[in-house]
Every structure is written in structure tokens, then in C-alpha cells.
């Protein structure tokens, strides 16, 4: 099979021919039909994260070494499975309610297309035993610790990570595995606030457009979107945002305070940079809740009395759990939630797709189709 791999960080992906994996035991072999290109893929390609204060966390420090096959937003068709896969699927589903779309699987069907939950953990630590594999201390995520969707096949270790998408378009469903579950998990952390007033969403890329759609499906009041790019602000308005504000405007925080009637009670930062978190704090009302998902990097200096005196909640949110992904798929099916704009490109344009994302040229999501 063909794979486009990171052989050296910061250098073009290389085409590598590999044997098609042979599933054993509970493993399931999936032929990739759609693979999203995400900002996390850019960090993995670059090889490090900006931790602020001039510090960078390298992938090598996390034990992640080339070669890497990127992409964790994957839809694919089951072509083969180990002899214990269906028994394992039945066991995994024994404590779940039903086998409806978005629910736990009771059997795997060859030739059927599924969305893959990529955030795979060790299965043994306290987080994994709580069902929070996404925050496992020894993660084995697809496209990071395990080969991902920039290849023609993906080997999934257990059928519980396959989510039935029903009749959804694979290219439109693929971003739900990251952009979708990330924004769903973050927005649900606000609780009833999403129905009580507008949510400020910082960043109008693929995550931002997904957040607008998820917020609407959750019955939210609406989104006020902030971005530096006029094209992306226009896309946010087209997607249903009630307002879009230029992040470069010197009075951006004041505009947000006015638009939210005195300050935002819910701010979702999908960028996660020094400037955006600083803006989130400045634009928040007393009692405001800020959730940070973005990993662009940097640091902030914050007077500690501000947190209890205002009082503010500042919370991190990292992708989402398998149960949250299933709940999101069920929500999409129930509400007819609109898909974000996707641009389909062939797998051999993987390098060009990464560069377009790097230079801010992508509206919505680029999906590679082998």
C-alpha cells in the first residue's frame, strides 16, 4: 500500500510502499476512504510544540519518532479482521444500550464504512479505565502513535473504535473524529450557558466552523466569531455566526463586550496562543468561563487575584472520548447538523494540502481521498 510519511520533520512527506497489514486477534483492517488534514498534523510534521517562554516540547521527548503516517480524521471500509474481532465487539457492547447509529457496535460488517475514533490509550491506566483514553499517559492515537490515514489502509486494534456513521458522506464525517468531537466536548463543558447567551468562538478555521454547527445542533443561542482572516470571518457568517469580529482590531475586546451585553460568559479559544487567551480574559464577564482547545502555543502573565475576584473559570479541553464521539454522531443524525465545507484532494497531494493549511489557505477541511 502507498503511504505518505514524515521521514524528517519539516521536510516534505515521502511516498513509502508498505505491506498491507494483516489483522490478528481483535484487530480490524480498514481501507481509507477519507482522511482529514488537521492543525495537529502540522505540529507533528514540524516536530514540536511551542510551550511559551522560548521553550518547545519536541515529539522525541514524548517518544514519538519518525517515520510517522499522519491523519487521525479517518473514515474507511472494513476489508478484513482478526478471528476475535466480532467476539470482542459483542463484549464491548454488552453493557451499552442498543446498536443504533452512534451507539456501541454488536458486530463488524465487511464492506461497511465506519468513522474511526483515533484517541486510543493503553487500556490499563486510570484514565482509560474511566473511559477517558483521550487523556491516557501512554497514548497510541491513530496518526500519532499508530499509523494514520495518509495511507491506503489503517489497522485498528479493537472494533470498539469503529463508529457507525449510517448514511453520512465519509468525507464530511471524517472531521467529526477530531474537529467534531473536540468542539462537542468543549462546548458541553459550558453546560446551560450555551442556551443562555452567545458563545464567543476564537478561530474560524475548520474547528471554528465545526463549533458553529455543533453549537446550533445543541440548541445554543448563537456564536460570535473572532478571526484575523476576512475570508474565514465571511465563512463563519455564512455558516450561521451571528457576528464576526476582526481579531486585529484594536478595540476587539470592547466589541466583544458590547456584542455580548457586558462581557462573554462562555469563550471557546480554538487557537490557544498568547494573544487569543489574553483576548478571552479581557472580553469575559464576571463569572466567565473560558475553554481552551487550541495548541498554537505561547504563555500569559495573569494576576492571580483576577481569577477569584472576577471570578473566572479557565479550563483546558483535549479532543474527546469515544462515548462523546458516539454521542456526537447521534446528534448529527438526530438534528441533520450541517457538515463543514470540505475540499477533496487525492492522496498524492498530501504535501500540497499540508502547505496550504500551514499558510492559512484552507477554509473548512481538506480531505485526502486515496
C-alpha positions in Angstrom: 0.0 0.0 0.0 1.0 3.6 -0.5 1.7 5.9 2.5 2.9 9.5 2.7 5.1 9.6 5.8 7.1 12.1 7.8 10.7 10.8 7.5 12.3 14.1 8.6 10.5 16.8 10.5 9.9 20.0 8.4 10.7 18.2 5.2 8.3 17.1 2.5 6.4 13.9 3.2 7.8 10.9 1.4 5.9 8.2 -0.5 6.6 4.9 1.0 5.4 1.4 -0.1 4.5 -0.8 2.8 2.9 -4.3 3.0 -0.8 -4.2 3.8 -1.2 -5.1 7.5 -2.7 -8.5 8.3 -5.1 -8.2 11.2 -4.7 -10.6 14.2 -6.9 -11.2 17.2 -9.2 -8.3 17.8 -7.7 -6.1 15.1 -9.7 -4.7 12.2 -8.2 -3.6 8.8 -9.8 -0.6 7.2 -9.3 0.7 3.7 -9.2 4.5 4.0 -11.9 6.4 2.1 -11.4 9.8 3.6 -8.6 11.4 5.7 -8.7 14.9 7.2 -5.8 17.3 7.3 -5.7 18.9 10.8 -3.5 21.5 12.5 -2.3 18.7 14.8 -0.8 17.1 11.6 1.1 20.4 11.1 2.6 20.2 14.7 3.5 16.6 14.1 5.1 17.4 10.7 7.1 20.3 12.4 8.1 18.0 15.2 7.5 20.2 18.2 5.0 22.4 20.2 5.6 26.0 21.4 5.3 25.8 25.2 5.9 29.5 25.7 8.9 31.3 27.3 11.1 30.2 24.5 10.6 26.6 25.3 9.5 23.9 22.8 8.3 20.3 23.5 9.7 18.0 20.9 7.9 14.8 19.7 11.1 12.9 20.6 10.6 14.0 24.2 7.2 12.3 24.0 8.7 9.2 22.5 7.1 9.9 19.1 9.7 9.3 16.4 9.7 9.2 12.5 8.5 7.6 10.3 5.0 8.9 11.0 1.9 8.3 8.9 -0.3 11.3 9.7 -4.1 11.9 9.9 -6.4 11.0 12.7 -9.7 12.0 11.0 -10.4 8.8 9.2 -13.4 7.1 7.6 -12.9 3.8 5.9 -14.3 0.5 4.8 -13.7 -2.7 6.7 -11.9 -5.2 4.5 -10.6 -7.8 7.0 -10.5 -8.6 10.7 -8.8 -10.9 13.2 -10.6 -14.0 14.3 -11.5 -12.5 17.7 -12.8 -9.1 16.4 -16.6 -9.8 16.4 -16.5 -11.5 19.7 -14.6 -8.5 21.1 -17.2 -6.2 19.6 -20.0 -8.1 21.3 -18.2 -8.0 24.6 -17.6 -4.2 24.3 -21.3 -3.7 23.5 -22.7 -5.9 26.3 -23.0 -3.0 28.7 -24.2 -0.5 26.1 -27.8 0.3 25.1 -28.7 -0.9 21.7 -26.8 -0.9 18.4 -28.3 2.2 16.8 -26.2 4.7 14.8 -23.7 6.3 17.1 -24.1 3.5 19.7 -21.8 0.6 20.6 -21.3 -2.0 17.9 -22.5 -5.5 18.2 -20.8 -6.8 15.1 -18.5 -5.6 12.4 -19.5 -5.9 8.7 -17.0 -6.3 5.9 -17.6 -3.8 3.2 -19.2 -1.3 5.5 -17.8 2.2 6.2 -17.1 3.4 9.7 -15.6 6.5 11.4 -12.6 5.7 13.4 -12.2 7.0 17.0 -8.4 7.8 16.8 -7.8 8.7 20.5 -6.6 5.3 21.6 -5.0 4.8 25.0 -3.1 2.0 26.8 -6.3 0.5 28.1 -4.9 -0.1 31.5 -4.3 3.3 33.3 -6.8 5.0 35.5 -7.9 7.4 32.7 -8.5 4.5 30.3 -10.5 2.6 32.8 -12.7 5.7 33.3 -13.3 5.7 29.5 -11.0 8.8 29.1 -8.5 7.2 26.7 -8.0 10.6 25.1 -6.0 11.7 28.2 -4.1 8.5 28.7 -0.5 9.0 29.8 0.7 6.4 27.2 -1.4 7.3 24.2 -1.4 5.3 21.0 -3.6 7.5 18.8 -4.0 6.8 15.1 -1.9 9.2 13.1 0.4 9.8 16.1 1.4 6.7 18.0 0.0 4.4 15.3 -0.1 4.8 11.5 -2.9 7.1 10.4 -4.9 8.0 7.3 -2.2 9.3 4.9 -2.0 5.7 3.7 -4.4 3.4 1.9 -5.1 1.1 4.9 -5.2 1.6 8.6 -5.0 -1.2 11.3 -7.4 -0.6 14.2 -6.5 -2.5 17.4 -10.1 -3.2 18.5 -13.6 -2.9 17.0 -14.9 -0.6 19.7 -13.1 2.2 18.0 -15.3 1.9 14.9 -18.3 4.2 14.9 -21.3 3.5 12.6 -22.0 6.6 10.5 -25.1 5.3 8.8 -25.6 7.2 5.5 -23.2 10.1 6.2 -20.8 11.1 3.5 -17.3 9.7 4.6 -15.5 12.9 3.6 -17.9 15.0 5.6 -17.9 12.6 8.5 -14.2 12.2 8.8 -13.6 15.7 10.5 -16.1 14.6 13.3 -13.3 12.4 14.7 -11.2 15.4 15.7 -12.7 18.8 14.9 -16.2 17.5 15.7 -15.5 15.7 19.0 -13.1 18.4 20.1 -15.7 21.1 19.8 -18.5 19.0 21.1 -16.5 18.1 24.2 -15.5 21.7 24.8 -19.0 23.2 24.2 -20.7 20.7 26.5 -18.3 21.9 29.3 -20.2 25.2 29.3 -23.4 23.4 30.3 -26.5 25.5 30.1 -24.6 28.7 29.2 -24.8 27.8 25.5 -28.5 28.3 25.7 -28.3 31.4 27.9 -26.3 33.7 25.6 -23.9 33.7 22.7 -20.6 31.8 22.8 -17.5 33.7 21.7 -15.5 31.4 19.4 -11.9 32.4 18.7 -10.7 31.0 15.4 -12.8 30.4 12.3 -10.8 27.6 10.7 -12.1 24.0 10.5 -12.6 23.9 14.2 -14.4 27.2 14.3 -16.9 26.2 11.5 -17.4 22.9 13.2 -18.1 24.6 16.6 -20.7 26.8 14.9 -22.5 23.7 13.6 -22.3 21.8 16.9 -23.5 24.8 18.9 -26.5 25.1 16.7 -27.2 21.4 17.0 -27.0 21.7 20.8 -29.7 24.4 20.7 -27.2 27.2 21.5 -28.2 30.9 21.3 -25.5 31.6 18.7 -21.8 32.2 18.1 -19.8 35.4 17.9 -16.7 34.5 15.9 -13.3 36.2 16.1 -10.6 35.7 13.4 -7.8 37.7 11.7 -8.7 36.4 8.3 -11.6 38.2 6.4 -12.3 35.2 4.3 -12.7 33.0 7.3 -14.9 35.5 9.0 -17.1 35.5 6.0 -17.3 31.7 6.0 -18.3 31.9 9.7 -21.1 34.3 8.9 -22.2 32.0 6.0 -22.2 29.1 8.5 -24.6 30.9 10.8 -22.5 33.0 13.2 -24.5 36.0 14.5 -21.4 38.2 14.3 -17.8 38.1 13.1 -15.1 40.4 14.6 -11.6 41.1 13.3 -9.1 39.9 15.9 -6.6 42.6 14.7 -9.0 45.4 15.6 -7.5 47.5 18.4 -10.9 47.5 20.1 -11.7 43.8 19.6 -12.3 43.1 23.3 -14.6 46.2 23.6 -16.5 45.0 20.5 -17.0 41.6 22.1 -18.1 43.1 25.4 -20.7 45.2 23.6 -21.8 42.3 21.4 -22.4 40.0 24.5 -24.2 42.7 26.5 -21.4 43.3 29.0 -18.9 40.5 28.6 -18.8 36.9 27.4 -20.0 34.2 29.8 -18.6 31.5 27.5 -15.4 31.8 25.4 -14.1 28.9 23.3 -10.5 29.5 22.3 -9.7 27.2 19.3 -6.3 28.9 18.7 -4.6 28.7 22.1 -2.0 31.4 21.6 -0.8 34.2 23.9 -2.9 36.8 22.0 -6.1 34.8 21.9 -6.1 33.8 25.6 -5.3 37.4 26.6 -8.3 38.5 24.5 -10.5 35.8 26.1 -9.7 37.1 29.5 -10.2 40.7 28.6 -13.6 40.0 26.9 -15.0 37.8 29.7 -17.8 38.9 32.0 -17.5 38.4 35.7 -18.1 34.7 36.3 -17.0 34.0 32.7 -15.9 30.5 31.6 -13.0 30.1 29.1 -12.3 26.8 27.5 -9.0 26.5 25.6 -8.6 23.8 22.9 -6.0 25.3 20.6 -2.3 24.3 20.7 -0.7 27.2 18.8 1.4 28.0 21.9 2.8 30.8 24.0 2.2 31.9 27.6 0.4 34.6 29.5 1.0 36.5 32.7 -2.1 36.7 34.8 -2.7 38.4 38.1 -3.9 35.5 40.3 -6.4 37.6 42.3 -8.2 38.2 39.0 -9.3 34.6 38.9 -11.3 34.6 42.2 -12.2 38.3 42.2 -14.0 38.3 38.8 -14.3 35.1 39.2 -13.1 33.3 36.1 -13.0 29.6 35.1 -10.1 28.8 32.7 -10.3 25.2 31.6 -8.5 23.0 29.1 -10.2 20.5 26.8 -8.3 17.9 24.8 -10.1 16.2 21.9 -12.8 13.9 23.3 -13.8 10.4 24.5 -15.2 7.5 22.5 -18.6 8.0 24.2 -18.5 11.7 23.2 -17.9 10.8 19.6 -20.8 8.3 19.6 -23.0 11.0 21.2 -21.9 13.5 18.5 -22.7 11.1 15.7 -26.2 10.5 17.3 -26.6 14.3 17.5 -25.7 14.7 13.8 -28.2 12.0 12.8 -31.0 13.4 15.0 -30.6 17.1 14.0 -29.3 16.9 10.5 -26.4 19.0 11.6 -24.7 20.7 8.6 -21.3 19.5 7.6 -18.4 22.0 7.4 -17.1 22.8 3.9 -14.7 20.1 2.7 -12.2 20.1 -0.2 -11.4 16.7 -1.5 -7.9 16.1 -2.8 -6.1 12.9 -3.9 -3.7 11.3 -1.5 -0.7 12.2 -3.7 -1.4 15.9 -2.9 -0.7 15.3 0.8 2.3 17.7 0.8 0.4 20.5 -1.0 -2.6 20.1 1.4 -0.3 20.4 4.4 1.4 23.5 3.0 -2.0 25.1 2.2 -3.0 24.6 5.8 0.3 25.9 7.0 -0.2 29.1 5.0 -3.8 29.7 6.1 -5.3 28.9 2.7 -7.9 26.4 3.9 -11.5 27.2 4.6 -13.1 24.3 6.4 -11.3 21.0 6.0 -9.1 19.4 3.3 -9.9 15.7 2.9 -7.5 13.3 1.2 -9.1 10.5 -0.7 -6.7 7.6 -1.6 
